[in-house]
Amino acid sequence: MTCEQARHHLGGYVLGGLSPAEQANTRAHLQRCGDCRNDLAELEGLPRLLDLVVQEPAQPPPSLRDRVVAAGPHPRSKRWLAVAAAALGWSRLLRG
Amino acid sequence: MAAVDELDSLLQAEVVRAALDRLSSEHQQMLDLAYFRGLMQVEIAGRLDLPLGTVKSRTYYALKALRLACDELGVDQ
């Protein structure tokens, strides 16, 4: 399998849509090719992000706001979170 | 789950939805079939009447486009 062929298998590889033979051939190529492993590393976190879209409701449950306010400042809060909340018009949620 | 972690997940889900909205309809369709409906690549080829190689490369480029959109929107992983 060439790098070009391997890369075109990475989508199905990451999402679990390859045949067992394709899966094995792609894995064998990845074991000996650092460039393709780097390409894989870019993509392999995406299923977890897509899982969030499946699991999470489009709106926060009403009880969440109260618990966020009650929790107060959190050391693991990330700045991007506040920026994203503002961008989504959820600023009241964070401000309390 | 702690409230802050739960909020983090909700916001991340919204940002990922926004990233999906930025993709072309072809790429959205590919992720819908390959991920949300869980179809094998060969099943997608049959359903869309496309060569298997086209489905493979389109799935790959759909994920690349999603990665780029997530990066642009600041998803931090």
Backbone of each chain as nested JSON, in Angstrom:
{
  "chains": [
    {"id": "A", "residues": [
      {"number": 1, "name": "MET", "atoms": {"N": [0.853, -1.203, 0.0], "CA": [0.0, 0.0, 0.0], "C": [0.884, 1.248, 0.0]}},
      {"number": 2, "name": "THR", "atoms": {"N": [0.632, 2.16, -0.94], "CA": [1.394, 3.413, -0.977], "C": [0.819, 4.392, 0.046]}},
      {"number": 3, "name": "CYS", "atoms": {"N": [1.58, 5.473, 0.283], "CA": [1.087, 6.495, 1.219], "C": [-0.236, 7.09, 0.726]}},
      {"number": 4, "name": "GLU", "atoms": {"N": [-0.312, 7.337, -0.577], "CA": [-1.545, 7.939, -1.098], "C": [-2.733, 7.005, -0.865]}},
      {"number": 5, "name": "GLN", "atoms": {"N": [-2.51, 5.721, -1.123], "CA": [-3.591, 4.76, -0.883], "C": [-3.941, 4.692, 0.604]}},
      {"number": 6, "name": "ALA", "atoms": {"N": [-2.909, 4.69, 1.437], "CA": [-3.147, 4.598, 2.882], "C": [-3.948, 5.798, 3.37]}},
      {"number": 7, "name": "ARG", "atoms": {"N": [-3.574, 6.975, 2.888], "CA": [-4.268, 8.182, 3.371], "C": [-5.732, 8.172, 2.964]}},
      {"number": 8, "name": "HIS", "atoms": {"N": [-5.994, 7.643, 1.793], "CA": [-7.399, 7.604, 1.377], "C": [-8.192, 6.544, 2.129]}},
      {"number": 9, "name": "HIS", "atoms": {"N": [-7.474, 5.701, 2.885], "CA": [-8.178, 4.747, 3.75], "C": [-8.364, 5.286, 5.167]}},
      {"number": 10, "name": "LEU", "atoms": {"N": [-7.72, 6.412, 5.471], "CA": [-7.728, 6.873, 6.87], "C": [-9.116, 7.304, 7.339]}},
      {"number": 11, "name": "GLY", "atoms": {"N": [-9.921, 7.849, 6.429], "CA": [-11.274, 8.252, 6.822], "C": [-12.075, 7.043, 7.3]}},
      {"number": 12, "name": "GLY", "atoms": {"N": [-12.091, 6.005, 6.471], "CA": [-12.793, 4.783, 6.849], "C": [-12.136, 4.1, 8.037]}},
      {"number": 13, "name": "TYR", "atoms": {"N": [-10.834, 4.237, 8.13], "CA": [-10.097, 3.634, 9.254], "C": [-10.529, 4.279, 10.571]}},
      {"number": 14, "name": "VAL", "atoms": {"N": [-10.566, 5.605, 10.578], "CA": [-10.932, 6.337, 11.791], "C": [-12.398, 6.106, 12.16]}},
      {"number": 15, "name": "LEU", "atoms": {"N": [-13.256, 6.019, 11.147], "CA": [-14.695, 5.889, 11.408], "C": [-15.163, 4.441, 11.451]}},
      {"number": 16, "name": "GLY", "atoms": {"N": [-14.228, 3.491, 11.227], "CA": [-14.588, 2.083, 11.355], "C": [-15.393, 1.531, 10.187]}},
      {"number": 17, "name": "GLY", "atoms": {"N": [-15.178, 2.061, 8.969], "CA": [-15.986, 1.613, 7.834], "C": [-15.258, 0.751, 6.821]}},
      {"number": 18, "name": "LEU", "atoms": {"N": [-14.037, 0.295, 7.172], "CA": [-13.266, -0.523, 6.226], "C": [-13.568, -2.011, 6.413]}},
      {"number": 19, "name": "SER", "atoms": {"N": [-13.286, -2.786, 5.363], "CA": [-13.353, -4.248, 5.492], "C": [-12.185, -4.686, 6.375]}},
      {"number": 20, "name": "PRO", "atoms": {"N": [-12.266, -5.886, 6.948], "CA": [-11.141, -6.362, 7.779], "C": [-9.807, -6.351, 7.031]}},
      {"number": 21, "name": "ALA", "atoms": {"N": [-9.82, -6.721, 5.738], "CA": [-8.567, -6.742, 4.963], "C": [-8.023, -5.322, 4.783]}},
      {"number": 22, "name": "GLU", "atoms": {"N": [-8.909, -4.384, 4.438], "CA": [-8.474, -2.991, 4.267], "C": [-7.932, -2.425, 5.587]}},
      {"number": 23, "name": "GLN", "atoms": {"N": [-8.63, -2.77, 6.658], "CA": [-8.227, -2.305, 7.996], "C": [-6.807, -2.817, 8.311]}},
      {"number": 24, "name": "ALA", "atoms": {"N": [-6.572, -4.111, 8.039], "CA": [-5.27, -4.717, 8.342], "C": [-4.175, -4.101, 7.461]}},
      {"number": 25, "name": "ASN", "atoms": {"N": [-4.457, -3.909, 6.174], "CA": [-3.456, -3.319, 5.274], "C": [-3.111, -1.894, 5.687]}},
      {"number": 26, "name": "THR", "atoms": {"N": [-4.132, -1.142, 6.082], "CA": [-3.896, 0.241, 6.5], "C": [-3.073, 0.257, 7.78]}},
      {"number": 27, "name": "ARG", "atoms": {"N": [-3.425, -0.62, 8.73], "CA": [-2.683, -0.672, 9.99], "C": [-1.223, -1.031, 9.735]}},
      {"number": 28, "name": "ALA", "atoms": {"N": [-0.997, -1.98, 8.821], "CA": [0.383, -2.396, 8.514], "C": [1.166, -1.216, 7.927]}},
      {"number": 29, "name": "HIS", "atoms": {"N": [0.54, -0.446, 7.045], "CA": [1.226, 0.718, 6.482], "C": [1.542, 1.74, 7.58]}},
      {"number": 30, "name": "LEU", "atoms": {"N": [0.579, 1.976, 8.461], "CA": [0.776, 2.968, 9.53], "C": [1.937, 2.585, 10.447]}},
      {"number": 31, "name": "GLN", "atoms": {"N": [2.103, 1.279, 10.65], "CA": [3.171, 0.834, 11.551], "C": [4.55, 1.173, 10.999]}},
      {"number": 32, "name": "ARG", "atoms": {"N": [4.659, 1.315, 9.672], "CA": [5.988, 1.589, 9.122], "C": [6.106, 2.992, 8.527]}},
      {"number": 33, "name": "CYS", "atoms": {"N": [5.091, 3.829, 8.663], "CA": [5.138, 5.157, 8.019], "C": [4.758, 6.267, 9.003]}},
      {"number": 34, "name": "GLY", "atoms": {"N": [5.754, 7.016, 9.426], "CA": [5.52, 8.099, 10.374], "C": [4.666, 9.229, 9.799]}},
      {"number": 35, "name": "ASP", "atoms": {"N": [4.858, 9.533, 8.501], "CA": [4.073, 10.614, 7.894], "C": [2.576, 10.299, 7.95]}},
      {"number": 36, "name": "CYS", "atoms": {"N": [2.243, 9.056, 7.617], "CA": [0.826, 8.689, 7.637], "C": [0.297, 8.61, 9.076]}},
      {"number": 37, "name": "ARG", "atoms": {"N": [1.172, 8.227, 10.012], "CA": [0.745, 8.248, 11.423], "C": [0.437, 9.681, 11.87]}},
      {"number": 38, "name": "ASN", "atoms": {"N": [1.233, 10.644, 11.389], "CA": [0.949, 12.049, 11.716], "C": [-0.405, 12.474, 11.154]}},
      {"number": 39, "name": "ASP", "atoms": {"N": [-0.693, 12.016, 9.948], "CA": [-1.98, 12.342, 9.334], "C": [-3.116, 11.721, 10.157]}},
      {"number": 40, "name": "LEU", "atoms": {"N": [-2.896, 10.486, 10.582], "CA": [-3.892, 9.807, 11.413], "C": [-4.119, 10.573, 12.725]}},
      {"number": 41, "name": "ALA", "atoms": {"N": [-3.021, 11.057, 13.31], "CA": [-3.129, 11.745, 14.602], "C": [-4.038, 12.969, 14.507]}},
      {"number": 42, "name": "GLU", "atoms": {"N": [-4.028, 13.625, 13.327], "CA": [-4.902, 14.792, 13.128], "C": [-6.373, 14.411, 13.183]}},
      {"number": 43, "name": "LEU", "atoms": {"N": [-6.678, 13.199, 12.743], "CA": [-8.076, 12.812, 12.528], "C": [-8.66, 11.936, 13.619]}},
      {"number": 44, "name": "GLU", "atoms": {"N": [-7.815, 11.253, 14.391], "CA": [-8.358, 10.203, 15.254], "C": [-9.146, 10.743, 16.442]}},
      {"number": 45, "name": "GLY", "atoms": {"N": [-9.018, 12.058, 16.763], "CA": [-9.815, 12.619, 17.843], "C": [-11.227, 13.021, 17.407]}},
      {"number": 46, "name": "LEU", "atoms": {"N": [-11.466, 13.016, 16.097], "CA": [-12.753, 13.542, 15.605], "C": [-13.971, 12.698, 16.005]}},
      {"number": 47, "name": "PRO", "atoms": {"N": [-13.883, 11.36, 16.017], "CA": [-15.072, 10.609, 16.448], "C": [-15.549, 11.0, 17.85]}},
      {"number": 48, "name": "ARG", "atoms": {"N": [-14.607, 11.301, 18.74], "CA": [-15.02, 11.704, 20.09], "C": [-15.796, 13.028, 20.036]}},
      {"number": 49, "name": "LEU", "atoms": {"N": [-15.356, 13.952, 19.163], "CA": [-16.073, 15.226, 19.02], "C": [-17.453, 14.995, 18.387]}},
      {"number": 50, "name": "LEU", "atoms": {"N": [-17.505, 14.1, 17.402], "CA": [-18.795, 13.806, 16.769], "C": [-19.737, 13.116, 17.756]}},
      {"number": 51, "name": "ASP", "atoms": {"N": [-19.169, 12.314, 18.667], "CA": [-19.993, 11.695, 19.718], "C": [-20.729, 12.757, 20.53]}},
      {"number": 52, "name": "LEU", "atoms": {"N": [-20.063, 13.881, 20.787], "CA": [-20.68, 14.952, 21.588], "C": [-21.941, 15.457, 20.915]}},
      {"number": 53, "name": "VAL", "atoms": {"N": [-21.884, 15.585, 19.583], "CA": [-23.041, 16.103, 18.84], "C": [-24.219, 15.139, 18.973]}},
      {"number": 54, "name": "VAL", "atoms": {"N": [-23.92, 13.84, 18.988], "CA": [-24.983, 12.845, 19.117], "C": [-25.578, 12.873, 20.517]}},
      {"number": 55, "name": "GLN", "atoms": {"N": [-24.704, 13.021, 21.518], "CA": [-25.146, 12.856, 22.897], "C": [-25.783, 14.097, 23.501]}},
      {"number": 56, "name": "GLU", "atoms": {"N": [-25.284, 15.275, 23.11], "CA": [-25.688, 16.473, 23.826], "C": [-26.941, 17.092, 23.227]}},
      {"number": 57, "name": "PRO", "atoms": {"N": [-27.866, 17.54, 24.056], "CA": [-29.009, 18.291, 23.543], "C": [-28.539, 19.644, 23.003]}},
      {"number": 58, "name": "ALA", "atoms": {"N": [-29.348, 20.248, 22.122], "CA": [-28.94, 21.509, 21.511], "C": [-28.959, 22.655, 22.523]}},
      {"number": 59, "name": "GLN", "atoms": {"N": [-29.727, 22.527, 23.587], "CA": [-29.809, 23.581, 24.595], "C": [-29.411, 23.008, 25.948]}},
      {"number": 60, "name": "PRO", "atoms": {"N": [-28.778, 23.825, 26.799], "CA": [-28.431, 23.316, 28.123], "C": [-29.689, 23.1, 28.954]}},
      {"number": 61, "name": "PRO", "atoms": {"N": [-29.715, 22.04, 29.764], "CA": [-30.857, 21.863, 30.66], "C": [-30.915, 23.016, 31.656]}},
      {"number": 62, "name": "PRO", "atoms": {"N": [-32.122, 23.452, 32.037], "CA": [-32.255, 24.63, 32.915], "C": [-31.473, 24.476, 34.221]}},
      {"number": 63, "name": "SER", "atoms": {"N": [-31.395, 23.256, 34.749], "CA": [-30.737, 23.088, 36.042], "C": [-29.234, 23.316, 35.952]}},
      {"number": 64, "name": "LEU", "atoms": {"N": [-28.696, 23.247, 34.72], "CA": [-27.241, 23.362, 34.588], "C": [-26.763, 24.752, 34.988]}},
      {"number": 65, "name": "ARG", "atoms": {"N": [-27.521, 25.779, 34.605], "CA": [-27.1, 27.139, 34.918], "C": [-26.887, 27.308, 36.427]}},
      {"number": 66, "name": "ASP", "atoms": {"N": [-27.857, 26.828, 37.198], "CA": [-27.768, 26.989, 38.652], "C": [-26.536, 26.274, 39.198]}},
      {"number": 67, "name": "ARG", "atoms": {"N": [-26.267, 25.118, 38.634], "CA": [-25.121, 24.367, 39.156], "C": [-23.795, 25.007, 38.737]}},
      {"number": 68, "name": "VAL", "atoms": {"N": [-23.769, 25.618, 37.542], "CA": [-22.551, 26.318, 37.116], "C": [-22.29, 27.502, 38.038]}},
      {"number": 69, "name": "VAL", "atoms": {"N": [-23.348, 28.273, 38.32], "CA": [-23.196, 29.438, 39.193], "C": [-22.787, 28.998, 40.594]}},
      {"number": 70, "name": "ALA", "atoms": {"N": [-23.411, 27.933, 41.078], "CA": [-23.104, 27.452, 42.424], "C": [-21.671, 26.944, 42.525]}},
      {"number": 71, "name": "ALA", "atoms": {"N": [-21.166, 26.399, 41.405], "CA": [-19.812, 25.841, 41.428], "C": [-18.762, 26.937, 41.538]}},
      {"number": 72, "name": "GLY", "atoms": {"N": [-19.101, 28.167, 41.101], "CA": [-18.155, 29.266, 41.174], "C": [-16.995, 29.067, 40.201]}},
      {"number": 73, "name": "PRO", "atoms": {"N": [-15.958, 29.933, 40.349], "CA": [-14.803, 29.812, 39.45], "C": [-14.189, 28.421, 39.586]}},
      {"number": 74, "name": "HIS", "atoms": {"N": [-13.756, 27.879, 38.477], "CA": [-13.23, 26.519, 38.465], "C": [-11.82, 26.564, 37.883]}},
      {"number": 75, "name": "PRO", "atoms": {"N": [-10.884, 25.93, 38.574], "CA": [-9.498, 26.007, 38.085], "C": [-9.312, 25.394, 36.709]}},
      {"number": 76, "name": "ARG", "atoms": {"N": [-10.222, 24.467, 36.331], "CA": [-10.061, 23.847, 35.017], "C": [-10.842, 24.582, 33.933]}},
      {"number": 77, "name": "SER", "atoms": {"N": [-11.528, 25.69, 34.299], "CA": [-12.233, 26.453, 33.279], "C": [-11.228, 26.933, 32.239]}},
      {"number": 78, "name": "LYS", "atoms": {"N": [-11.66, 26.927, 30.988], "CA": [-10.75, 27.343, 29.932], "C": [-11.265, 28.634, 29.332]}},
      {"number": 79, "name": "ARG", "atoms": {"N": [-10.334, 29.462, 28.93], "CA": [-10.72, 30.748, 28.389], "C": [-11.587, 30.571, 27.14]}},
      {"number": 80, "name": "TRP", "atoms": {"N": [-11.266, 29.542, 26.343], "CA": [-12.034, 29.355, 25.107], "C": [-13.488, 29.083, 25.399]}},
      {"number": 81, "name": "LEU", "atoms": {"N": [-13.73, 28.492, 26.571], "CA": [-15.093, 28.145, 26.945], "C": [-15.938, 29.416, 27.093]}},
      {"number": 82, "name": "ALA", "atoms": {"N": [-15.368, 30.429, 27.763], "CA": [-16.085, 31.698, 27.915], "C": [-16.286, 32.366, 26.558]}},
      {"number": 83, "name": "VAL", "atoms": {"N": [-15.256, 32.285, 25.715], "CA": [-15.346, 32.892, 24.379], "C": [-16.428, 32.186, 23.566]}},
      {"number": 84, "name": "ALA", "atoms": {"N": [-16.437, 30.847, 23.64], "CA": [-17.435, 30.085, 22.888], "C": [-18.836, 30.369, 23.408]}},
      {"number": 85, "name": "ALA", "atoms": {"N": [-18.975, 30.477, 24.73], "CA": [-20.292, 30.763, 25.313], "C": [-20.801, 32.115, 24.828]}},
      {"number": 86, "name": "ALA", "atoms": {"N": [-19.904, 33.091, 24.8], "CA": [-20.288, 34.428, 24.339], "C": [-20.703, 34.376, 22.871]}},
      {"number": 87, "name": "ALA", "atoms": {"N": [-19.935, 33.638, 22.081], "CA": [-20.222, 33.551, 20.648], "C": [-21.567, 32.876, 20.408]}},
      {"number": 88, "name": "LEU", "atoms": {"N": [-21.949, 31.989, 21.279], "CA": [-23.203, 31.259, 21.112], "C": [-24.374, 31.979, 21.781]}},
      {"number": 89, "name": "GLY", "atoms": {"N": [-24.108, 33.151, 22.365], "CA": [-25.196, 33.898, 22.993], "C": [-25.606, 33.326, 24.331]}},
      {"number": 90, "name": "TRP", "atoms": {"N": [-24.704, 32.577, 24.923], "CA": [-24.999, 31.977, 26.216], "C": [-24.332, 32.751, 27.341]}},
      {"number": 91, "name": "SER", "atoms": {"N": [-24.028, 34.04, 27.103], "CA": [-23.234, 34.769, 28.086], "C": [-23.937, 34.854, 29.432]}},
      {"number": 92, "name": "ARG", "atoms": {"N": [-25.29, 34.897, 29.41], "CA": [-26.007, 34.982, 30.687], "C": [-25.795, 33.729, 31.521]}},
      {"number": 93, "name": "LEU", "atoms": {"N": [-25.574, 32.622, 30.809], "CA": [-25.361, 31.357, 31.502], "C": [-24.113, 31.437, 32.374]}},
      {"number": 94, "name": "LEU", "atoms": {"N": [-23.079, 32.063, 31.835], "CA": [-21.816, 32.118, 32.569], "C": [-21.807, 33.263, 33.592]}},
      {"number": 95, "name": "ARG", "atoms": {"N": [-22.495, 34.358, 33.255], "CA": [-22.45, 35.508, 34.16], "C": [-23.362, 35.318, 35.362]}},
      {"number": 96, "name": "GLY", "atoms": {"N": [-24.362, 34.446, 35.225], "CA": [-25.26, 34.202, 36.342], "C": [-26.375, 35.201, 36.389]}}
    ]},
    {"id": "B", "residues": [
      {"number": 1, "name": "MET", "atoms": {"N": [-21.373, 14.094, 36.472], "CA": [-20.411, 15.013, 35.849], "C": [-20.51, 16.377, 36.532]}},
      {"number": 2, "name": "ALA", "atoms": {"N": [-19.373, 16.998, 36.827], "CA": [-19.385, 18.33, 37.435], "C": [-20.017, 19.321, 36.469]}},
      {"number": 3, "name": "ALA", "atoms": {"N": [-20.652, 20.357, 37.042], "CA": [-21.394, 21.313, 36.21], "C": [-20.492, 21.955, 35.158]}},
      {"number": 4, "name": "VAL", "atoms": {"N": [-19.278, 22.313, 35.565], "CA": [-18.386, 22.987, 34.619], "C": [-17.99, 22.042, 33.487]}},
      {"number": 5, "name": "ASP", "atoms": {"N": [-17.758, 20.781, 33.822], "CA": [-17.414, 19.793, 32.786], "C": [-18.585, 19.586, 31.837]}},
      {"number": 6, "name": "GLU", "atoms": {"N": [-19.802, 19.576, 32.433], "CA": [-20.996, 19.375, 31.611], "C": [-21.185, 20.554, 30.656]}},
      {"number": 7, "name": "LEU", "atoms": {"N": [-20.963, 21.762, 31.169], "CA": [-21.062, 22.958, 30.333], "C": [-20.02, 22.901, 29.226]}},
      {"number": 8, "name": "ASP", "atoms": {"N": [-18.819, 22.482, 29.593], "CA": [-17.738, 22.354, 28.622], "C": [-18.153, 21.434, 27.473]}},
      {"number": 9, "name": "SER", "atoms": {"N": [-18.768, 20.297, 27.809], "CA": [-19.201, 19.348, 26.777], "C": [-20.299, 19.942, 25.905]}},
      {"number": 10, "name": "LEU", "atoms": {"N": [-21.248, 20.656, 26.539], "CA": [-22.338, 21.272, 25.775], "C": [-21.803, 22.292, 24.785]}},
      {"number": 11, "name": "LEU", "atoms": {"N": [-20.875, 23.112, 25.249], "CA": [-20.321, 24.146, 24.373], "C": [-19.497, 23.52, 23.267]}},
      {"number": 12, "name": "GLN", "atoms": {"N": [-18.736, 22.486, 23.636], "CA": [-17.927, 21.819, 22.618], "C": [-18.839, 21.2, 21.555]}},
      {"number": 13, "name": "ALA", "atoms": {"N": [-19.957, 20.62, 21.988], "CA": [-20.904, 20.041, 21.033], "C": [-21.448, 21.116, 20.093]}},
      {"number": 14, "name": "GLU", "atoms": {"N": [-21.739, 22.315, 20.643], "CA": [-22.236, 23.411, 19.8], "C": [-21.192, 23.841, 18.788]}},
      {"number": 15, "name": "VAL", "atoms": {"N": [-19.935, 23.897, 19.233], "CA": [-18.862, 24.315, 18.331], "C": [-18.671, 23.27, 17.234]}},
      {"number": 16, "name": "VAL", "atoms": {"N": [-18.78, 21.987, 17.588], "CA": [-18.638, 20.936, 16.574], "C": [-19.811, 21.019, 15.576]}},
      {"number": 17, "name": "ARG", "atoms": {"N": [-21.029, 21.318, 16.077], "CA": [-22.165, 21.511, 15.152], "C": [-21.87, 22.66, 14.188]}},
      {"number": 18, "name": "ALA", "atoms": {"N": [-21.308, 23.737, 14.734], "CA": [-20.974, 24.894, 13.882], "C": [-19.921, 24.495, 12.857]}},
      {"number": 19, "name": "ALA", "atoms": {"N": [-18.966, 23.652, 13.266], "CA": [-17.926, 23.193, 12.34], "C": [-18.551, 22.345, 11.226]}},
      {"number": 20, "name": "LEU", "atoms": {"N": [-19.491, 21.469, 11.606], "CA": [-20.164, 20.635, 10.596], "C": [-20.929, 21.499, 9.591]}},
      {"number": 21, "name": "ASP", "atoms": {"N": [-21.528, 22.587, 10.093], "CA": [-22.285, 23.484, 9.212], "C": [-21.399, 24.127, 8.147]}},
      {"number": 22, "name": "ARG", "atoms": {"N": [-20.104, 24.238, 8.445], "CA": [-19.191, 24.876, 7.493], "C": [-18.79, 23.959, 6.338]}},
      {"number": 23, "name": "LEU", "atoms": {"N": [-19.042, 22.675, 6.485], "CA": [-18.597, 21.735, 5.455], "C": [-19.507, 21.79, 4.234]}},
      {"number": 24, "name": "SER", "atoms": {"N": [-18.948, 21.368, 3.106], "CA": [-19.761, 21.264, 1.888], "C": [-20.838, 20.193, 2.101]}},
      {"number": 25, "name": "SER", "atoms": {"N": [-21.9, 20.257, 1.292], "CA": [-22.976, 19.28, 1.457], "C": [-22.465, 17.865, 1.176]}},
      {"number": 26, "name": "GLU", "atoms": {"N": [-21.515, 17.725, 0.252], "CA": [-20.922, 16.407, -0.033], "C": [-20.213, 15.838, 1.189]}},
      {"number": 27, "name": "HIS", "atoms": {"N": [-19.451, 16.694, 1.85], "CA": [-18.722, 16.228, 3.028], "C": [-19.68, 15.949, 4.19]}},
      {"number": 28, "name": "GLN", "atoms": {"N": [-20.701, 16.787, 4.346], "CA": [-21.696, 16.537, 5.396], "C": [-22.389, 15.2, 5.165]}},
      {"number": 29, "name": "GLN", "atoms": {"N": [-22.742, 14.938, 3.889], "CA": [-23.419, 13.68, 3.552], "C": [-22.52, 12.483, 3.897]}},
      {"number": 30, "name": "MET", "atoms": {"N": [-21.23, 12.611, 3.596], "CA": [-20.317, 11.501, 3.84], "C": [-20.204, 11.215, 5.337]}},
      {"number": 31, "name": "LEU", "atoms": {"N": [-20.108, 12.265, 6.158], "CA": [-20.014, 12.046, 7.606], "C": [-21.336, 11.51, 8.164]}},
      {"number": 32, "name": "ASP", "atoms": {"N": [-22.435, 11.959, 7.585], "CA": [-23.734, 11.451, 8.025], "C": [-23.815, 9.933, 7.795]}},
      {"number": 33, "name": "LEU", "atoms": {"N": [-23.426, 9.512, 6.592], "CA": [-23.53, 8.086, 6.261], "C": [-22.465, 7.264, 6.997]}},
      {"number": 34, "name": "ALA", "atoms": {"N": [-21.226, 7.77, 7.009], "CA": [-20.111, 6.977, 7.531], "C": [-20.058, 6.987, 9.056]}},
      {"number": 35, "name": "TYR", "atoms": {"N": [-20.514, 8.055, 9.654], "CA": [-20.423, 8.117, 11.114], "C": [-21.791, 8.012, 11.783]}},
      {"number": 36, "name": "PHE", "atoms": {"N": [-22.669, 8.955, 11.482], "CA": [-23.934, 8.998, 12.22], "C": [-24.83, 7.791, 11.89]}},
      {"number": 37, "name": "ARG", "atoms": {"N": [-24.787, 7.312, 10.641], "CA": [-25.559, 6.113, 10.294], "C": [-24.719, 4.84, 10.367]}},
      {"number": 38, "name": "GLY", "atoms": {"N": [-23.414, 4.99, 10.534], "CA": [-22.545, 3.834, 10.755], "C": [-22.4, 2.891, 9.575]}},
      {"number": 39, "name": "LEU", "atoms": {"N": [-22.514, 3.407, 8.346], "CA": [-22.393, 2.536, 7.176], "C": [-20.926, 2.25, 6.853]}},
      {"number": 40, "name": "MET", "atoms": {"N": [-20.674, 1.039, 6.333], "CA": [-19.355, 0.692, 5.828], "C": [-19.106, 1.478, 4.533]}},
      {"number": 41, "name": "GLN", "atoms": {"N": [-17.827, 1.671, 4.203], "CA": [-17.485, 2.413, 2.986], "C": [-18.125, 1.766, 1.744]}},
      {"number": 42, "name": "VAL", "atoms": {"N": [-18.103, 0.436, 1.699], "CA": [-18.649, -0.254, 0.533], "C": [-20.176, -0.081, 0.455]}},
      {"number": 43, "name": "GLU", "atoms": {"N": [-20.828, 0.018, 1.604], "CA": [-22.28, 0.253, 1.616], "C": [-22.602, 1.662, 1.098]}},
      {"number": 44, "name": "ILE", "atoms": {"N": [-21.754, 2.612, 1.464], "CA": [-21.966, 3.991, 0.992], "C": [-21.815, 4.05, -0.527]}},
      {"number": 45, "name": "ALA", "atoms": {"N": [-20.792, 3.335, -1.031], "CA": [-20.569, 3.302, -2.487], "C": [-21.816, 2.763, -3.192]}},
      {"number": 46, "name": "GLY", "atoms": {"N": [-22.4, 1.702, -2.629], "CA": [-23.603, 1.134, -3.23], "C": [-24.788, 2.082, -3.169]}},
      {"number": 47, "name": "ARG", "atoms": {"N": [-24.93, 2.717, -2.005], "CA": [-26.082, 3.597, -1.819], "C": [-26.005, 4.835, -2.713]}},
      {"number": 48, "name": "LEU", "atoms": {"N": [-24.788, 5.376, -2.884], "CA": [-24.64, 6.599, -3.682], "C": [-24.262, 6.307, -5.126]}},
      {"number": 49, "name": "ASP", "atoms": {"N": [-24.089, 5.022, -5.45], "CA": [-23.673, 4.626, -6.792], "C": [-22.376, 5.329, -7.2]}},
      {"number": 50, "name": "LEU", "atoms": {"N": [-21.412, 5.274, -6.295], "CA": [-20.096, 5.882, -6.541], "C": [-19.038, 4.785, -6.478]}},
      {"number": 51, "name": "PRO", "atoms": {"N": [-17.9, 4.97, -7.194], "CA": [-16.791, 4.023, -7.028], "C": [-16.311, 4.022, -5.577]}},
      {"number": 52, "name": "LEU", "atoms": {"N": [-15.894, 2.848, -5.092], "CA": [-15.436, 2.733, -3.708], "C": [-14.278, 3.696, -3.421]}},
      {"number": 53, "name": "GLY", "atoms": {"N": [-13.381, 3.845, -4.402], "CA": [-12.241, 4.757, -4.201], "C": [-12.695, 6.19, -3.969]}},
      {"number": 54, "name": "THR", "atoms": {"N": [-13.752, 6.589, -4.647], "CA": [-14.29, 7.951, -4.471], "C": [-14.84, 8.123, -3.064]}},
      {"number": 55, "name": "VAL", "atoms": {"N": [-15.533, 7.094, -2.585], "CA": [-16.093, 7.146, -1.227], "C": [-14.966, 7.256, -0.199]}},
      {"number": 56, "name": "LYS", "atoms": {"N": [-13.914, 6.463, -0.404], "CA": [-12.786, 6.493, 0.539], "C": [-12.138, 7.863, 0.582]}},
      {"number": 57, "name": "SER", "atoms": {"N": [-11.816, 8.409, -0.585], "CA": [-11.132, 9.705, -0.57], "C": [-12.061, 10.804, -0.07]}},
      {"number": 58, "name": "ARG", "atoms": {"N": [-13.351, 10.689, -0.396], "CA": [-14.285, 11.73, 0.058], "C": [-14.456, 11.682, 1.581]}},
      {"number": 59, "name": "THR", "atoms": {"N": [-14.455, 10.495, 2.141], "CA": [-14.549, 10.368, 3.605], "C": [-13.312, 10.986, 4.262]}},
      {"number": 60, "name": "TYR", "atoms": {"N": [-12.154, 10.688, 3.674], "CA": [-10.9, 11.249, 4.196], "C": [-10.932, 12.779, 4.143]}},
      {"number": 61, "name": "TYR", "atoms": {"N": [-11.299, 13.332, 2.996], "CA": [-11.296, 14.792, 2.878], "C": [-12.403, 15.445, 3.722]}},
      {"number": 62, "name": "ALA", "atoms": {"N": [-13.488, 14.724, 3.96], "CA": [-14.528, 15.251, 4.857], "C": [-13.974, 15.398, 6.278]}},
      {"number": 63, "name": "LEU", "atoms": {"N": [-13.212, 14.406, 6.72], "CA": [-12.622, 14.481, 8.063], "C": [-11.55, 15.569, 8.128]}},
      {"number": 64, "name": "LYS", "atoms": {"N": [-10.763, 15.699, 7.048], "CA": [-9.756, 16.762, 7.017], "C": [-10.432, 18.131, 7.113]}},
      {"number": 65, "name": "ALA", "atoms": {"N": [-11.536, 18.294, 6.401], "CA": [-12.262, 19.572, 6.415], "C": [-12.853, 19.831, 7.804]}},
      {"number": 66, "name": "LEU", "atoms": {"N": [-13.345, 18.766, 8.451], "CA": [-13.904, 18.929, 9.799], "C": [-12.797, 19.322, 10.788]}},
      {"number": 67, "name": "ARG", "atoms": {"N": [-11.645, 18.685, 10.651], "CA": [-10.501, 19.025, 11.528], "C": [-10.147, 20.503, 11.374]}},
      {"number": 68, "name": "LEU", "atoms": {"N": [-10.081, 20.971, 10.122], "CA": [-9.739, 22.371, 9.855], "C": [-10.789, 23.308, 10.458]}},
      {"number": 69, "name": "ALA", "atoms": {"N": [-12.069, 22.979, 10.258], "CA": [-13.134, 23.841, 10.782], "C": [-13.093, 23.864, 12.306]}},
      {"number": 70, "name": "CYS", "atoms": {"N": [-12.846, 22.704, 12.934], "CA": [-12.747, 22.655, 14.401], "C": [-11.567, 23.507, 14.871]}},
      {"number": 71, "name": "ASP", "atoms": {"N": [-10.449, 23.415, 14.164], "CA": [-9.275, 24.217, 14.542], "C": [-9.596, 25.708, 14.432]}},
      {"number": 72, "name": "GLU", "atoms": {"N": [-10.265, 26.083, 13.342], "CA": [-10.589, 27.5, 13.138], "C": [-11.548, 28.021, 14.212]}},
      {"number": 73, "name": "LEU", "atoms": {"N": [-12.423, 27.137, 14.694], "CA": [-13.408, 27.552, 15.703], "C": [-12.878, 27.364, 17.123]}},
      {"number": 74, "name": "GLY", "atoms": {"N": [-11.641, 26.885, 17.236], "CA": [-11.0, 26.849, 18.55], "C": [-11.329, 25.65, 19.405]}},
      {"number": 75, "name": "VAL", "atoms": {"N": [-11.797, 24.552, 18.801], "CA": [-11.923, 23.328, 19.589], "C": [-10.511, 22.905, 19.967]}},
      {"number": 76, "name": "ASP", "atoms": {"N": [-10.275, 22.732, 21.264], "CA": [-8.878, 22.629, 21.713], "C": [-8.374, 21.201, 21.8]}},
      {"number": 77, "name": "GLN", "atoms": {"N": [-8.918, 20.306, 20.994], "CA": [-8.338, 18.96, 20.921], "C": [-8.757, 18.275, 19.652]}}
    ]}
  ]
}
